[in-house]
Amino acid sequence: LEVLPLGPQRNVALIRVVDTVYVLGQTPQTISLLERIEGQKAMDVITSAKGVSLTKFKDAFNQFFDKFKRQS
């Protein structure tokens, strides 16, 4: 869905597989699963990620995970 660069050769990516969103961390050596999002939360991420610029994605990513952390 989107990729957010965090630094040289380091990214966070949102990957959609059917109705599940995977948040992956990527470095030159590895790709790590950071979070798996399902259900309505996944649909919210999928809907909000369509056609979003990188700046808006960064803001949306931070807002979503702030809300997600408070709900956990």
Summary of the structure (lengths in Angstrom):
residues: 72
radius of gyration: 11.8
end to end distance: 23.4
largest distance: 33.0
contacts: 171
relative contact order: 0.18
helix: 40%
strand: 39%
